Amino acid sequence: MAEVEEISIEPTRKSNEATPPRRYVYLAGPVELEDTWRDRAAKVLAKMGLEPLDPLRGQDHTTVANQRSKHIKSNVPDSLLVMRDLNDMQRIKNSTGFVLMNLSTTSEGRKPIGTLFELMWCWTNRVPVIAVMGRDCDPSYKHHPWIKEMVSYEATSVTDALNLIEDYFV
């Protein structure tokens, strides 16, 4: 009986060359007419290799943050807004990502009520939160025991938060 020569075929891709998983960063915070902090943060985070998730993607900021109203208005039903935001938050958790949260009060005086719900969700699900609590942040937020406990890291500006992310999360 003739011996069969064993042939070894090299895979085209080495098994240890896995595609790096995406790390998402959710951009939580108040909605402004000109939401420049989210735009700026998204660009910097993308350069760091992180994937920002903007809850306002696909929406007109001026429609959502109507300056004549103290309330958020949208053409999207409330249930869909909340569902998409919570789905984004779940993506953050599953990707070992984190949340960049701006706790500033808007120039119209609107406090980030929805953002506080997102903070609670993060704490419950052990998702790190880097919170911007600068001079536009309501002082009661900075000193409230629940917020102090739930925020993982505090920054005084979006720039400081982005520096912290680059130094410790990338």
C-alpha beads as a LAMMPS data file, in Angstrom:
LAMMPS data file: protein, C-alpha beads

170 atoms
169 bonds

1 atom types
1 bond types

-500.0 500.0 xlo xhi
-500.0 500.0 ylo yhi
-500.0 500.0 zlo zhi

Masses

1 110.0

Atoms # bond

1 1 1 0.000 0.000 0.000
2 1 1 1.419 3.379 -1.009
3 1 1 1.885 5.997 1.624
4 1 1 -0.233 9.113 1.245
5 1 1 1.722 12.306 1.563
6 1 1 0.152 14.690 4.049
7 1 1 -0.323 18.162 2.618
8 1 1 -0.488 21.152 4.878
9 1 1 -2.403 24.133 3.568
10 1 1 -1.589 27.478 5.112
11 1 1 -4.649 29.610 5.806
12 1 1 -4.778 32.878 3.900
13 1 1 -5.345 34.707 7.172
14 1 1 -3.580 33.830 10.371
15 1 1 -5.989 32.770 13.074
16 1 1 -4.529 35.270 15.532
17 1 1 -5.181 38.218 13.176
18 1 1 -8.686 39.053 14.300
19 1 1 -10.373 42.248 13.265
20 1 1 -10.228 44.531 16.290
21 1 1 -13.645 44.950 17.880
22 1 1 -15.343 48.307 17.614
23 1 1 -15.326 50.427 20.735
24 1 1 -18.268 52.758 20.821
25 1 1 -18.537 56.044 22.680
26 1 1 -22.033 57.403 23.274
27 1 1 -22.267 61.213 23.270
28 1 1 -24.835 62.064 25.945
29 1 1 -25.853 65.571 26.848
30 1 1 -28.177 68.474 26.228
31 1 1 -29.403 69.319 22.743
32 1 1 -28.426 72.778 21.500
33 1 1 -29.401 74.681 18.369
34 1 1 -25.787 74.400 17.263
35 1 1 -24.519 71.206 18.777
36 1 1 -20.831 71.854 18.197
37 1 1 -19.524 69.930 21.232
38 1 1 -20.820 66.638 19.783
39 1 1 -19.428 67.384 16.314
40 1 1 -16.007 68.304 17.710
41 1 1 -15.872 65.329 20.088
42 1 1 -16.944 62.886 17.350
43 1 1 -14.092 63.985 15.076
44 1 1 -11.471 63.667 17.809
45 1 1 -12.801 60.291 19.018
46 1 1 -12.786 58.905 15.465
47 1 1 -9.118 59.927 15.110
48 1 1 -8.438 57.916 18.281
49 1 1 -9.942 54.827 16.612
50 1 1 -13.170 54.967 18.614
51 1 1 -16.632 54.991 17.060
52 1 1 -18.838 57.810 18.389
53 1 1 -22.586 57.312 18.587
54 1 1 -24.467 60.600 18.376
55 1 1 -28.080 60.309 19.539
56 1 1 -28.901 63.209 17.197
57 1 1 -27.620 61.484 14.055
58 1 1 -30.097 61.853 11.237
59 1 1 -32.000 64.645 12.977
60 1 1 -32.027 68.388 12.475
61 1 1 -30.634 70.001 15.646
62 1 1 -32.758 73.124 15.120
63 1 1 -35.924 71.000 15.022
64 1 1 -34.994 69.099 18.164
65 1 1 -33.828 72.133 20.168
66 1 1 -36.458 74.710 19.336
67 1 1 -35.254 77.950 20.901
68 1 1 -38.792 79.143 21.655
69 1 1 -39.409 76.126 23.850
70 1 1 -37.893 74.787 27.044
71 1 1 -38.704 71.293 25.777
72 1 1 -37.139 69.013 23.202
73 1 1 -39.262 68.576 20.090
74 1 1 -38.735 66.009 17.381
75 1 1 -40.520 64.576 14.361
76 1 1 -39.599 61.130 15.690
77 1 1 -42.044 59.577 18.195
78 1 1 -40.783 59.651 21.795
79 1 1 -40.834 55.844 22.079
80 1 1 -38.508 55.505 19.056
81 1 1 -36.122 58.162 20.387
82 1 1 -35.819 56.375 23.718
83 1 1 -35.546 52.938 22.062
84 1 1 -32.712 54.010 19.760
85 1 1 -30.818 55.689 22.597
86 1 1 -31.134 52.595 24.793
87 1 1 -30.055 50.357 21.893
88 1 1 -27.003 52.600 21.449
89 1 1 -26.254 52.308 25.148
90 1 1 -26.445 48.504 24.883
91 1 1 -23.949 48.648 21.990
92 1 1 -21.641 50.634 24.281
93 1 1 -21.882 48.003 26.997
94 1 1 -21.280 45.116 24.569
95 1 1 -18.235 46.819 23.028
96 1 1 -16.519 47.653 26.326
97 1 1 -17.103 51.255 25.379
98 1 1 -18.011 54.206 27.527
99 1 1 -20.058 57.397 27.586
100 1 1 -18.879 60.968 27.157
101 1 1 -21.553 62.914 29.012
102 1 1 -21.991 66.677 28.954
103 1 1 -23.976 67.777 32.015
104 1 1 -24.065 71.451 31.037
105 1 1 -27.263 73.457 31.014
106 1 1 -28.177 74.721 27.542
107 1 1 -27.926 78.380 26.566
108 1 1 -31.751 78.379 26.662
109 1 1 -31.632 77.250 30.297
110 1 1 -32.794 73.676 29.632
111 1 1 -31.285 71.057 31.954
112 1 1 -30.229 67.684 30.523
113 1 1 -33.070 65.615 31.992
114 1 1 -32.759 62.694 29.558
115 1 1 -29.030 62.642 30.181
116 1 1 -29.639 61.912 33.865
117 1 1 -31.676 58.844 32.880
118 1 1 -28.768 57.748 30.675
119 1 1 -26.419 58.238 33.634
120 1 1 -28.558 55.908 35.751
121 1 1 -28.603 53.316 32.960
122 1 1 -24.786 53.469 32.742
123 1 1 -24.333 53.043 36.469
124 1 1 -26.772 50.126 36.598
125 1 1 -24.974 48.421 33.699
126 1 1 -21.430 49.289 34.872
127 1 1 -20.617 51.417 31.851
128 1 1 -17.948 54.069 32.559
129 1 1 -19.026 57.703 32.256
130 1 1 -16.691 60.620 31.662
131 1 1 -18.789 63.637 32.608
132 1 1 -18.149 67.227 31.619
133 1 1 -19.178 69.375 34.574
134 1 1 -17.795 72.803 33.799
135 1 1 -19.038 76.294 34.603
136 1 1 -22.316 75.743 32.674
137 1 1 -23.200 72.752 34.833
138 1 1 -25.875 73.248 37.468
139 1 1 -24.007 73.390 40.827
140 1 1 -26.526 71.014 42.362
141 1 1 -25.346 68.345 39.875
142 1 1 -21.707 68.724 40.894
143 1 1 -22.498 68.145 44.558
144 1 1 -25.394 65.677 44.349
145 1 1 -24.411 62.354 45.944
146 1 1 -26.142 60.254 43.268
147 1 1 -24.371 62.007 40.412
148 1 1 -21.020 61.994 42.226
149 1 1 -21.378 58.238 42.782
150 1 1 -22.460 57.417 39.214
151 1 1 -19.901 59.482 37.302
152 1 1 -16.677 57.523 36.765
153 1 1 -14.488 60.519 35.857
154 1 1 -15.162 64.250 35.946
155 1 1 -13.754 66.792 33.498
156 1 1 -14.157 70.574 33.459
157 1 1 -14.463 70.835 29.664
158 1 1 -14.993 68.694 26.579
159 1 1 -11.317 69.214 25.705
160 1 1 -10.233 67.961 29.149
161 1 1 -12.535 64.944 28.758
162 1 1 -11.058 64.125 25.343
163 1 1 -7.528 64.377 26.783
164 1 1 -8.521 62.028 29.616
165 1 1 -9.971 59.567 27.076
166 1 1 -6.800 59.647 25.000
167 1 1 -4.582 59.128 28.059
168 1 1 -6.567 56.376 29.805
169 1 1 -9.105 54.755 27.468
170 1 1 -7.305 54.348 24.135

Bonds

1 1 1 2
2 1 2 3
3 1 3 4
4 1 4 5
5 1 5 6
6 1 6 7
7 1 7 8
8 1 8 9
9 1 9 10
10 1 10 11
11 1 11 12
12 1 12 13
13 1 13 14
14 1 14 15
15 1 15 16
16 1 16 17
17 1 17 18
18 1 18 19
19 1 19 20
20 1 20 21
21 1 21 22
22 1 22 23
23 1 23 24
24 1 24 25
25 1 25 26
26 1 26 27
27 1 27 28
28 1 28 29
29 1 29 30
30 1 30 31
31 1 31 32
32 1 32 33
33 1 33 34
34 1 34 35
35 1 35 36
36 1 36 37
37 1 37 38
38 1 38 39
39 1 39 40
40 1 40 41
41 1 41 42
42 1 42 43
43 1 43 44
44 1 44 45
45 1 45 46
46 1 46 47
47 1 47 48
48 1 48 49
49 1 49 50
50 1 50 51
51 1 51 52
52 1 52 53
53 1 53 54
54 1 54 55
55 1 55 56
56 1 56 57
57 1 57 58
58 1 58 59
59 1 59 60
60 1 60 61
61 1 61 62
62 1 62 63
63 1 63 64
64 1 64 65
65 1 65 66
66 1 66 67
67 1 67 68
68 1 68 69
69 1 69 70
70 1 70 71
71 1 71 72
72 1 72 73
73 1 73 74
74 1 74 75
75 1 75 76
76 1 76 77
77 1 77 78
78 1 78 79
79 1 79 80
80 1 80 81
81 1 81 82
82 1 82 83
83 1 83 84
84 1 84 85
85 1 85 86
86 1 86 87
87 1 87 88
88 1 88 89
89 1 89 90
90 1 90 91
91 1 91 92
92 1 92 93
93 1 93 94
94 1 94 95
95 1 95 96
96 1 96 97
97 1 97 98
98 1 98 99
99 1 99 100
100 1 100 101
101 1 101 102
102 1 102 103
103 1 103 104
104 1 104 105
105 1 105 106
106 1 106 107
107 1 107 108
108 1 108 109
109 1 109 110
110 1 110 111
111 1 111 112
112 1 112 113
113 1 113 114
114 1 114 115
115 1 115 116
116 1 116 117
117 1 117 118
118 1 118 119
119 1 119 120
120 1 120 121
121 1 121 122
122 1 122 123
123 1 123 124
124 1 124 125
125 1 125 126
126 1 126 127
127 1 127 128
128 1 128 129
129 1 129 130
130 1 130 131
131 1 131 132
132 1 132 133
133 1 133 134
134 1 134 135
135 1 135 136
136 1 136 137
137 1 137 138
138 1 138 139
139 1 139 140
140 1 140 141
141 1 141 142
142 1 142 143
143 1 143 144
144 1 144 145
145 1 145 146
146 1 146 147
147 1 147 148
148 1 148 149
149 1 149 150
150 1 150 151
151 1 151 152
152 1 152 153
153 1 153 154
154 1 154 155
155 1 155 156
156 1 156 157
157 1 157 158
158 1 158 159
159 1 159 160
160 1 160 161
161 1 161 162
162 1 162 163
163 1 163 164
164 1 164 165
165 1 165 166
166 1 166 167
167 1 167 168
168 1 168 169
169 1 169 170
